[in-house]
Amino acid sequence: MEYNKLTAKELLKIKTLGELKAAGYEPKSIKEELRQNLISKIQKGENVFEGIWGYEDTVIPDIERAILSRHNINLLGLRGQAKTRIARMMTFLLDEFVPVIEGSELNDDPLAPLSASSLALIEAKGDDHTPIGWWHRADRYTEKLATPDVSVADLIGDVDPIKAATMKLSYNDERVIHYGLVPRSHRSIFVINELPDLQARIQVALFNILQEGDIQIRGFKLRLPLDIQFVFTANPEDYTNRGSIVTPLKDRIESQIITHYPKTIEIGKQITAQEVKLDGKPLDKIHVPELMKDLIEQIAIVARHSEYVDEKSGVSARLTISAYENLISAAERRLYKNKEENTVVRISDLIGIIPAITGKVELVYEGEQEGAGLVAYNLIGKAIRTLFVDYFPSPEQKKKDKEGNPYVLPLSWFGEGNSLDVLASQSDKEYKSELHKVPGLEDIITATIKGLPEKEKEFFMEFALHGLAEYSQLSKKLLDTGMQFKDLFSSMFDMGAPDEDDFDEDDN
């Protein structure tokens, strides 16, 4: 029988070293294993990194080239760019099962054992009685977060005095060694997240493994040609703020691949839709207009370019995921509170996503907790401003035109001293009634947006008001329970809660 043609079920029937040899098994390095399986998937047109969006033409081809070159990999990018997820998915390129000497500390290949215990076992029992186990690819993955307190003992190993005493071994006997994570990851994928956070001396220990294939533990110098696929991740900020990768180690990591955030709103929406956790929510009763999904992604895009947000820290894709979950929960809460059958999310529901933003952005300046909330509120406003002109004429341009300004009627209504409160917990009936008080507002929607579903009409009416406020045509004030729209001039005499305009990135 030919080993490579055996099914998983047939492989698992092989129980001894002799049976394995008879099957024609030959040792194969993990990097060769990854390479061969990748070639097979490419030839079949299969997607190795299913669910990783936006990297099809950038990061994924780089990773595939690195695997084909049998390289160790460093994924360099800001937080929330799927670096660890990509590393975990590399396990799908491993063989489903590989043989190991049963009970081996180092997951020894039966035909290429490393540890003294496995060598002694084979010598004592021979081929016919050396037991063989089977190791599933899901277990051939080790991940360690690099922190300053990680020690050589954690990663490489140390002498175990209890083992020495129990087995009555001399400290000169290598069997007293308790191996760390790296040796125990022999024939596996080993991932170190945030590599620059490792102390330099720990990095040097890794360099010895990459370069020389040996480990040193308390005076022992063991020649262990460990077979490991290393994947490191690092944030560019870490190189200067918290540490650095020592030059010899960096030089031995053959491929450094730069990751990035989604380049379009559409890609961001795919990622968010895939990752949000909405189990148990009454999604059949909550309608989310496509524009709202765009706004959630636009908020993250604005945050990544905001002068108030630390660009080096990055804005994780987890912001949009958490924000979308909060958005649905805001509509869900209103649904239960008003005992309604269904509802449509509102622009004012975006107030509910502020807690999802404040914990995901690092501010450039140090300030009070209220500062993060104001920044989040401002980011929402900028996202609305950006997308507003995709649906409606520019208020600035129409203001310059002598005729044909569709915003004159609603703005005149506010100019007469009228105000409008859009509250978070308003019933759908109250919400619609309030919006329809504004003359000319519905006409703007029907005239500019063709084929609009009837249930989204009020959503876009509210969006128009927010857009006019962002273009300084109206005053928008954040209330404890919602939003208030007023004439811009009259709001100057209101000394209450701050307007969004008081915290604006630009005055245009």
N, C-alpha and C positions, 0 to 999 in steps of 0.2 A: 504493500500500500504506500501511496505517496502522501507525505505529511501535509503538504500545502493544499491538498484536495479533500482533507478530512473535514467533516462538519463539526460544529461545536459539540454536538452530542457524542460523536465518535471520539473526539479528543478527550472528553471528560472520562472516558472509559479507560484511558491509559493511566496506570497507577504506579508503575515502577520505571526506573531509569532504563532497564533493559528493553522494556516495551517501547519507550520513547525513542531509543536508538533504532530499534527495528522499524519504527514508523518513518525513519528517514529525517528526523528533526535535525536542523542545523541552527546554531546560535545566530542571532541577528541583533545588532545594536538598536537602541530605541530610535536613534535618529534615522537609521536606515528603514526601520519599521514605519515611522511617520512619513518618510519620503515615498516609499513604495505604495502605501495606502493613499497618499495624496495624489500620486500619479494615476492610480486606478480611478479615483473619484473625478479627477479632471477629465480623463478620457471618457467617462460615462456621463459627463455633464452635470454631476451632482454638486449641490451647494454645501460646502463644508461648514460654513459659519452661518447657519440658518438663523434668521432673526436679528442679524447685525446689519442695520440699515445705514446707508450713506457712505460705506467704506468699499463699495463694490469696485471702484476704479482707483482707489488710493491705498488704503491700509491693507486690505485683504490680498491684493496682488503682491505687496511687499512681504507679507507674512508667508505667502506660498513660495515666493522665491527664496526666502530665508530657510524654509523647511527643505526645499529641494537642494539647497546648498549645505544642509546639515549644520546650520548655525545655531548658536545660542542667541537669544533675542532679548532686546531691551525695548519695551513699549514706553515711549516718552510722550506724555500729554497731561493736560489739566484734568482735574477731578471730573468724574461723571462721563468719561469718554469710552466706556466699555472695555477698558484694558484688561481687568481681571476676568471679565466674562469671556473675552476672546481666548485667554489662556486656558480657562476651564473647558472651552469647547474643543481645544486641541486633543482632548482625550478620545474624541470620536475618530481620530486618525490612527489610533492604536489598534492592534489586533484584539479581537474580542477576549480571547484567553491566551495566556502564555504560561509555560510550565515553570514551576519553582521546586526546589528541594523542600519538602515538607518540613516546617518548623524552622526554616533558615531565618536568621536575624536580618540578613542582607538580601532577602528575596533572591537567593542565588539561582542563576541559570544552571540547570542540571549538567550541562556539558561544558560550562565555563564558571565553576564555583570560585568565589573569592574568599569566603570566611574559613577559618581554621576548623570550625565545627562541621561545616559541610564536607570539607575534604576528608576529615576523620570519619564521618559517617559513611561516605562512599567507600573508603578503604576498608572499613569494618564490615559492611553489609554487602558490598559488591553490587553489580548492576541489577541482579535479579531481585534484590531485597531493599534497595534504596527507594524510599517512598517519594512519589511525585504528587504535588498538588497543582491546582490550576488557579491562576490569578486573573480576575476580571479587570478590564481596562478602567472601569469606574473607580477602582481602588488604587490605580497607579497614578495618583495625583496628590501632591503635597503642597500646601500653601502656608506661607509664613509672612506675617506683617512685620516689617523691620521697625524696631523701636530701639532707642538708645540703650535699653537694659538687656537686649539680647546678648547672650554670652557665647563664647566658643563652645562651651559644653552643650548648650542648646542645639547648635547647628552641627558641630563636628562630633563631640562626645567627651567622655571623661572616664577616669578610673573609678570603678564601683567597688568600694571596700566591703560592702555587704556580700556581693557576689564572691569576692576573693575569700572572705571568711567562710561562707556557706559551702563553697566548692573546695575549700582548703587549697587555694591556688597561690602561687608566689606572685608578687607584683611584677615579676618579669614575664609572666605569662599573658599573652594578649587576650586570653579569654576573660580577663578581669575588666576589659573595656566595656563600657556602656556606650553604644553608638548613638550619635545625635540624629537629627532629622535628615541631614544630607546623606550619610551612608545608608540610612534606612529607606531612602528614596532611590536606591540603585534600581535601574531599569524603569524609572518613572519620570514624569514631568514634575519638576520642582520649581515653584513660583515664589519669588520674594517680592512682596509689594513695598513700595516706597524705599527703594534701595539706598538712596543717599542718607537715610536716617540710621543706617548701620554704622557703628564705629569703624574707624579706619582699620584697626587691627583685625576686626571680624572680616572685613572685605579682603584683607590680605590673605586670610585663611581660605577664603573662597577662591582667590587667585591661584593658590597652590593646587587646589583641586582641579581647576580648569586647565592650568598649564602643565603641572607635573604628574597629576594623577595619584598624588599621595596625600595622606593626612598625618598630622602630628598631634599626639595626645599624651601629655605628661611624660615626655621622654620617649614614648613609642614613636617610631617613624615607620608607618605601614604603607607599603606599596599596594594601594587599592585602586586599580583602574576602574573607578566608578563609571557606570554608564547612565548618564542623566541628561535629560533635555532641560536646560535652565531657561526660564523665562523671568525676566525682571521687569518691574514697572517703576516709573519715576515721574514726578511732577517737575517741570522745568524750574519752578520756584524753589524747590528743595536744593538745587545746586548752589544757591547763594544764601538762602535764609536759614536752612537747617543743617546743611552738610554738603558733601560732594561725593562723587564716585571716584575712588582712587584711580589714578591714571593707569597703572598696570592692569587693574581689573577691567576698566572701561575698554582698554585696548584689546582684551581677550573676548569681549562680547561682540561677536562678529557682525551682527545686524542690529542697528538702532532704528526703530520705526516710529515715526511721529504720527500720533493720532490727532483728531480734530473734532469739533462740534458739528452737528448737522448743518449743511450748507444751504438748505432750503426749508421753508415752512412745511412743505409736503413730507419731507423726510422726518422732520421733527414730529409731525402728527402720526406717522407710522410707528415711531418708537414709543410715543406716549400711549397710543391705542393698544400696543402690544404689552406694555408694562403695567398699566393701571390695574388696581385691584378693586373691582366693583361687585364682588360676589354678594349676593343678598340684597342688592339695591334694586328698587323698582324702576329699572331702566325703560320698561315699556310705558311708563307713565311720565317720563321726563324727556322732553324733546330738546336736543342741543343743536342749534343752527351751526352750519359749517363755519360761519364767520367767528363764532365763539371759540371754536377749536383753533382757528387761525390766530385769534387774539392771545390765547394761552401761549402759543409758540412764539409770537411776536414779543411778548413780555420778556422771555428768556433772551431773545436776540437783542432787545434794547438794553437789558441788564449787562450783557457782555460788552457793550460799548459805552456804558454810562460812566460819566466822570466821577460819580459817587461810589461806584463799585470797583473793588480791587481787581483789575484785569488779570494780574498775575495769578490770583487765586482761582479764577475761573468761576463759571456758573454751571453747575452740574445739570445734566438732563433730568435728574431727580426733581428739580424745581417744577418742571412742567407736569411731571407725573403726580406729584403731591398736590399741585395747584388744581389739576383736573379733578382729582378725587374730592378736594374741598368744594369745588364748584358744584359737582353733583350732589354733595351733601347739603350745600346751601339750598338747592332746589328741593331736595328731599325733605329737609326740615320744614320748609314752607308748605309743602304738600300735606304733611301730617298736621301741622299747626292749623291750617285752614280747612282740613278734612275734605280736600278736593280730589277729584278722580285723576287729574293729570295737570301738568304745568309745562311751561317753556322756560328755560333758564333766561336770566335777564342780565343786562350789562351791570346793573347794580349788585348782582351776585358776586361780581369780581372783588367786592370788599371782603368777602369770605375767604379769598385765597391769600390775603395779606400774611396770615401766619405761616403759610407754606413758602412765602418768599423770604421773609425776614430771617429764617434759619438757614437759608441756602445761599445768601450773599454775604461777602466780607466787605465792609465799608472801608473806603480809603481813609476816612478820618475816624477818630475815637470820639464817641459822643454818648448821650443818654440813650436808653432803650427806645424812646420815642423816635429817635433819628432814623432807625431802621424801618419803622412803620411809615414814616413820611417818604423815605426813599422808595419803598414798595408801592405806595400810593402814586408816586410820581412816575414810576416805571409803567404802571397800568395806564396812566394818562398818555404817556408817550406812545404806547402800543396802539391805543385808540386813535391818536392823531395820525400815526403812520398809515393805518389801514383805512381811515376815513375817506381819503381821496380816491381809494380804489372803488368806492361805491357812490360817492356824492361829489358834486363840483366843489372845487376849492373855495371856501368862504372868503379867503383873501382876494382871490381873483374876481369873484362875483361882486365883492364890495366895490371894486374899482370900476366895474361895468355900470353904465348909467341905466341900462334896462336889463330885464330878464334875471334879476336876482331872486331865486326861489325862497331865500331865507328872510325876506323883508317882513312878511306877515307874522310868522312866529316871533321874530325878534321885536316887532312893534308891540305885540301882546305883552311880552315881558317888560318892554319899555314903559308900558302904562302902569307899572307897579305890581303886576301879577307875579306870582312865584309858583313853583311846582315842586312838591315833595314826592320822591319815589322811595318808598320804605321797603326794607328787606322782607318783612313779613306780610305785606299787603296781599290780599287775595287777588286772584287773577281778575276778578270783576272790578275791584277797586283800582288795580294797576292800569287796566285798560281805560277806565273812566277818567283817571287823572291825565293820562297822555292825550286823550281825545279832547281835553279842554283847550289845548294849544291850537289855535286856528292855523290852517295851512300846513301843519306838520304831516298829516296823513297824505296830503297832496304831493309833498316832496318825495315821499316813499314810493307812491304809485307811479309817479312820473319818471323816476330815475331807475327803479329796480323792476325789471320785467320778469314775469313768471314767478313772482314771490308767493310762497305758500301763505295762505290766509293766517295760519297760526303764528307766523313769524313777523307779521306786520308791526305789532307793538314792540317787538324786540328791536326792529330797525328804527322805529320812531324814537325809542330811548337812545339808541346808538347815535342818531342824528343830533340829539341834544348834547350828548357827551362830546361829540365831535365839534360842535359849535363852541362849547366851553373850552376845548383844547385849542381852538383857533381864536380864543379871546373875543368871541362874539357874545358869550354869556358868562355869568358867574356860576361856578359849581362849588358847592360847599359840602364837606363831609359831615354828616350828622351822626349821632350815636346809633341811630336806627336806620340810616339810609343816606340819601342824597337830596340836596335842595338846589334847584336852578332858579336864578334870579337875573334881572338886568345887571349888566356889568357895572354901570355907573352907580346905581343905587347900592350895590354891594360894597362900594368904597366906604359907605357910612356905617356899615355893619362891623362891629368890633368883636363879633363872636368867634366861632371856630375858624381856623385858617382856611383860606381858599387854596385850591391846588396851585393857582398862579403865584402864591407866595413862595412856592418851592419849585420853581421851574428851571429847567436846564438851559432854555433859551427863550427869548421873548418873541420869536418869530411865529 
